[in-house]
Amino acid sequence: MDIDINEILNHPIVRQILLWLALGLGVGIVAKIIIPGNEQMGWIRTIGVGLLGSFLGNFLAPKLFDWPTYNPFSLPGIGIGIAGAVVLVVVNRIVTKS
């Protein structure tokens, strides 16, 4: 039984998961650059902050500010996601007192 890595990577679900992980990592890194600090956040936590910030930003912004709903992978969606992740970095700093 041979496993073809290209076949696995080209599966739509795998590609979607990899895309979300890349978005989370990118948004998390940008948020940490905007709010520099001494947080001990590894890659997993950075991805988590980016994903959660992107989700919260894109979910809450239209409800709070009467904005249209954006695709999280669009330029406005990424910007809103970064804003959400920045808020999470600040909340993390307050909670962990770092």
N, CA, C and O of each residue as an XYZ file, in Angstrom:
392
protein
N       0.844     -1.180      0.000
C       0.000      0.000      0.000
C       0.888      1.241      0.000
O       1.486      1.593      1.017
N       0.964      1.892     -1.147
C       1.744      3.117     -1.263
C       0.872      4.326     -0.954
O      -0.288      4.400     -1.358
N       1.458      5.269     -0.228
C       0.762      6.515      0.078
C       1.411      7.609     -0.749
O       2.614      7.848     -0.646
N       0.619      8.263     -1.560
C       1.109      9.348     -2.403
C       0.852     10.674     -1.686
O      -0.296     11.080     -1.506
N       1.936     11.343     -1.278
C       1.809     12.592     -0.529
C       1.118     13.670     -1.353
O       0.380     14.488     -0.803
N       1.347     13.683     -2.667
C       0.690     14.675     -3.520
C      -0.817     14.482     -3.537
O      -1.577     15.450     -3.557
N      -1.242     13.231     -3.529
C      -2.677     12.950     -3.506
C      -3.296     13.434     -2.194
O      -4.405     13.968     -2.179
N      -2.573     13.241     -1.102
C      -3.068     13.697      0.201
C      -3.128     15.217      0.240
O      -4.135     15.787      0.659
N      -2.050     15.883     -0.197
C      -2.000     17.344     -0.147
C      -2.997     17.998     -1.090
O      -3.406     19.135     -0.857
N      -3.392     17.312     -2.139
C      -4.354     17.878     -3.080
C      -5.802     17.596     -2.697
O      -6.719     18.023     -3.399
N      -6.017     16.893     -1.610
C      -7.380     16.641     -1.144
C      -7.967     17.969     -0.653
O      -7.289     18.692      0.078
N      -9.198     18.310     -1.028
C      -9.780     19.610     -0.659
C      -9.795     19.882      0.847
O      -9.548     21.014      1.264
N     -10.073     18.888      1.654
C     -10.124     19.118      3.102
C      -8.731     19.411      3.647
O      -8.570     20.300      4.482
N      -7.734     18.683      3.189
C      -6.361     18.907      3.638
C      -5.901     20.294      3.214
O      -5.274     21.005      3.999
N      -6.204     20.683      1.989
C      -5.823     22.020      1.513
C      -6.505     23.106      2.325
O      -5.887     24.126      2.628
N      -7.769     22.909      2.682
C      -8.497     23.889      3.486
C      -7.873     24.016      4.876
O      -7.712     25.125      5.385
N      -7.525     22.890      5.487
C      -6.893     22.918      6.811
C      -5.548     23.633      6.742
O      -5.244     24.463      7.598
N      -4.741     23.317      5.732
C      -3.441     23.971      5.580
C      -3.594     25.467      5.339
O      -2.803     26.264      5.844
N      -4.603     25.850      4.573
C      -4.857     27.267      4.317
C      -5.240     27.987      5.602
O      -4.751     29.088      5.858
N      -6.105     27.386      6.416
C      -6.496     27.999      7.690
C      -5.309     28.087      8.648
O      -5.161     29.085      9.354
N      -4.464     27.061      8.682
C      -3.278     27.110      9.538
C      -2.324     28.211      9.089
O      -1.756     28.916      9.923
N      -2.146     28.361      7.784
C      -1.286     29.424      7.259
C      -1.864     30.794      7.596
O      -1.128     31.697      7.992
N      -3.175     30.953      7.441
C      -3.822     32.221      7.793
C      -3.627     32.509      9.276
O      -3.272     33.627      9.649
N      -3.856     31.514     10.120
C      -3.693     31.704     11.558
C      -2.277     32.081     11.931
O      -2.065     32.975     12.750
N      -1.309     31.410     11.341
C       0.089     31.713     11.619
C       0.429     33.129     11.169
O       1.045     33.891     11.914
N       0.028     33.479      9.953
C       0.321     34.818      9.433
C      -0.318     35.913     10.263
O       0.340     36.891     10.616
N      -1.591     35.759     10.576
C      -2.305     36.760     11.373
C      -1.698     36.839     12.773
O      -1.525     37.933     13.310
N      -1.377     35.698     13.364
C      -0.773     35.689     14.696
C       0.585     36.369     14.721
O       0.888     37.113     15.655
N       1.402     36.124     13.711
C       2.727     36.756     13.637
C       2.593     38.265     13.476
O       3.291     39.024     14.149
N       1.707     38.706     12.595
C       1.515     40.150     12.398
C       1.018     40.795     13.689
O       1.466     41.885     14.045
N       0.103     40.139     14.391
C      -0.402     40.682     15.655
C       0.722     40.814     16.679
O       0.780     41.802     17.412
N       1.621     39.821     16.734
C       2.739     39.897     17.671
C       3.749     40.966     17.264
O       4.428     41.530     18.122
N       3.858     41.252     15.969
C       4.744     42.327     15.512
C       4.148     43.681     15.884
O       4.869     44.584     16.310
N       2.835     43.823     15.723
C       2.168     45.085     16.051
C       2.236     45.351     17.549
O       2.466     46.486     17.965
N       2.042     44.326     18.356
C       2.083     44.444     19.816
C       3.282     43.627     20.305
O       3.112     42.499     20.767
N       4.503     44.194     20.205
C       5.665     43.418     20.633
C       5.649     43.244     22.153
O       5.099     44.070     22.882
N       6.241     42.193     22.597
C       6.278     41.956     24.038
C       7.080     40.727     24.365
O       7.767     40.156     23.518
N       6.976     40.340     25.597
C       7.769     39.244     26.123
C       6.940     37.979     26.302
O       7.300     37.120     27.107
N       5.838     37.846     25.568
C       5.000     36.655     25.697
C       5.787     35.418     25.288
O       6.540     35.431     24.315
N       5.597     34.376     26.036
C       6.213     33.094     25.698
C       5.212     32.289     24.876
O       4.674     31.285     25.341
N       4.972     32.743     23.652
C       4.013     32.083     22.766
C       4.778     31.337     21.690
O       5.505     31.942     20.902
N       4.614     30.025     21.656
C       5.237     29.223     20.616
C       4.405     29.267     19.341
O       3.449     30.035     19.231
N       4.783     28.432     18.386
C       4.093     28.402     17.090
C       2.631     28.005     17.228
O       1.760     28.592     16.585
N       2.361     27.011     18.065
C       0.989     26.524     18.217
C       0.101     27.621     18.792
O      -1.006     27.851     18.303
N       0.582     28.290     19.820
C      -0.206     29.371     20.431
C      -0.351     30.551     19.478
O      -1.403     31.190     19.448
N       0.680     30.850     18.703
C       0.597     31.927     17.717
C      -0.463     31.607     16.668
O      -1.255     32.474     16.300
N      -0.481     30.365     16.186
C      -1.506     29.949     15.223
C      -2.884     30.045     15.869
O      -3.836     30.517     15.247
N      -2.987     29.596     17.119
C      -4.269     29.660     17.829
C      -4.771     31.080     17.989
O      -5.950     31.353     17.763
N      -3.881     31.993     18.381
C      -4.265     33.402     18.528
C      -4.688     33.966     17.177
O      -5.671     34.702     17.092
N      -3.957     33.630     16.131
C      -4.312     34.113     14.792
C      -5.651     33.578     14.323
O      -6.474     34.332     13.802
N      -5.879     32.280     14.502
C      -7.152     31.684     14.083
C      -8.315     32.227     14.897
O      -9.345     32.608     14.340
N      -8.152     32.262     16.210
C      -9.231     32.744     17.065
C      -9.480     34.234     16.839
O     -10.629     34.673     16.799
N      -8.411     35.006     16.692
C      -8.567     36.437     16.417
C      -9.252     36.684     15.091
O     -10.106     37.564     14.981
N      -8.883     35.913     14.086
C      -9.515     36.048     12.775
C     -10.991     35.680     12.848
O     -11.841     36.372     12.288
N     -11.287     34.589     13.539
C     -12.685     34.171     13.680
C     -13.485     35.219     14.450
O     -14.552     35.645     14.007
N     -12.961     35.631     15.610
C     -13.699     36.603     16.424
C     -13.852     37.937     15.707
O     -14.929     38.533     15.713
N     -12.774     38.401     15.091
C     -12.844     39.673     14.377
C     -13.859     39.640     13.253
O     -14.667     40.559     13.113
N     -13.823     38.590     12.454
C     -14.734     38.500     11.309
C     -16.152     38.124     11.718
O     -17.091     38.352     10.955
N     -16.326     37.554     12.902
C     -17.662     37.217     13.392
C     -18.290     38.408     14.113
O     -19.466     38.710     13.910
N     -17.505     39.083     14.956
C     -18.060     40.151     15.786
C     -18.112     41.514     15.104
O     -19.040     42.285     15.350
N     -17.136     41.829     14.252
C     -17.089     43.163     13.639
C     -18.371     43.526     12.894
O     -18.871     44.635     13.083
N     -18.926     42.649     12.059
C     -20.176     43.019     11.376
C     -21.337     43.247     12.348
O     -22.223     44.057     12.077
N     -21.334     42.542     13.463
C     -22.422     42.687     14.427
C     -22.257     43.945     15.285
O     -23.241     44.614     15.601
N     -21.027     44.263     15.657
C     -20.779     45.411     16.527
C     -20.786     46.744     15.782
O     -21.246     47.752     16.317
N     -20.279     46.751     14.557
C     -20.088     48.006     13.836
C     -20.967     48.152     12.607
O     -20.780     49.083     11.823
N     -21.923     47.250     12.424
C     -22.825     47.290     11.274
C     -22.038     47.296      9.956
O     -22.375     48.018      9.018
N     -20.978     46.471      9.910
C     -20.173     46.321      8.703
C     -20.697     45.153      7.890
O     -21.411     44.297      8.412
N     -20.344     45.114      6.614
C     -20.698     43.915      5.833
C     -19.844     42.729      6.288
O     -18.792     42.910      6.900
N     -20.296     41.548      5.991
C     -19.537     40.343      6.316
C     -18.491     40.117      5.231
O     -18.810     40.111      4.042
N     -17.237     39.931      5.649
C     -16.145     39.711      4.707
C     -15.681     38.267      4.766
O     -15.792     37.608      5.799
N     -15.164     37.786      3.656
C     -14.494     36.494      3.613
C     -13.196     36.629      4.411
O     -12.440     37.569      4.165
N     -12.907     35.732      5.354
C     -11.678     35.844      6.143
C     -10.404     35.835      5.305
O      -9.360     36.287      5.777
N     -10.463     35.330      4.071
C      -9.281     35.283      3.214
C      -9.181     36.484      2.281
O      -8.256     36.556      1.472
N     -10.122     37.434      2.380
C     -10.042     38.659      1.587
C      -9.168     39.665      2.337
O      -8.879     39.474      3.518
N      -8.748     40.731      1.660
C      -7.902     41.735      2.298
C      -8.585     42.377      3.508
O      -7.967     42.468      4.569
N      -9.861     42.831      3.385
C     -10.520     43.371      4.582
C     -10.679     42.313      5.674
O     -10.547     42.620      6.859
N     -10.960     41.076      5.283
C     -11.116     40.001      6.264
C      -9.830     39.730      7.023
O      -9.856     39.493      8.230
N      -8.702     39.764      6.320
C      -7.407     39.562      6.974
C      -7.115     40.724      7.912
O      -6.611     40.517      9.016
N      -7.429     41.948      7.484
C      -7.235     43.123      8.345
C      -8.060     43.041      9.614
O      -7.567     43.333     10.704
N      -9.313     42.643      9.473
C     -10.181     42.483     10.641
C      -9.656     41.349     11.522
O      -9.699     41.442     12.748
N      -9.162     40.287     10.899
C      -8.580     39.180     11.658
C      -7.357     39.612     12.445
O      -7.178     39.202     13.592
N      -6.513     40.438     11.838
C      -5.334     40.955     12.540
C      -5.769     41.801     13.730
O      -5.194     41.692     14.812
N      -6.783     42.645     13.536
C      -7.292     43.459     14.646
C      -7.802     42.563     15.774
O      -7.534     42.827     16.946
N      -8.529     41.515     15.428
C      -9.013     40.578     16.441
C      -7.872     39.887     17.158
O      -7.930     39.691     18.372
N      -6.827     39.511     16.419
C      -5.673     38.845     17.029
C      -4.897     39.804     17.929
O      -4.385     39.395     18.971
N      -4.806     41.080     17.534
C      -4.147     42.083     18.381
C      -4.885     42.193     19.712
O      -4.263     42.254     20.773
N      -6.213     42.218     19.647
C      -7.009     42.262     20.881
C      -6.701     41.037     21.742
O      -6.559     41.154     22.959
N      -6.597     39.868     21.118
C      -6.291     38.652     21.882
C      -4.893     38.688     22.488
O      -4.696     38.194     23.599
N      -3.920     39.260     21.783
C      -2.570     39.380     22.340
C      -2.604     40.287     23.571
O      -1.966     39.988     24.581
N      -3.344     41.391     23.488
C      -3.469     42.302     24.631
C      -4.169     41.595     25.795
O      -3.729     41.702     26.940
N      -5.255     40.875     25.508
C      -5.963     40.129     26.557
C      -5.035     39.078     27.167
O      -5.016     38.905     28.386
N      -4.269     38.381     26.335
C      -3.309     37.392     26.834
C      -2.295     38.050     27.758
O      -1.936     37.485     28.791
N      -1.837     39.228     27.396
C      -0.855     39.942     28.208
C      -1.457     40.336     29.561
O      -0.788     40.253     30.591
N      -2.720     40.765     29.551
C      -3.390     41.150     30.800
C      -3.611     39.926     31.685
O      -3.358     39.968     32.889
N      -4.084     38.837     31.082
C      -4.395     37.626     31.853
C      -3.128     36.994     32.430
O      -3.107     36.589     33.592
N      -2.076     36.911     31.618
C      -0.842     36.268     32.090
C       0.097     37.246     32.784
O       1.130     36.844     33.320
N      -0.259     38.529     32.775
C       0.549     39.591     33.393
C       1.989     39.587     32.886
O       2.934     39.758     33.655
N       2.136     39.386     31.563
C       3.486     39.391     30.986
C       3.739     40.669     30.229
O       4.823     40.854     29.675
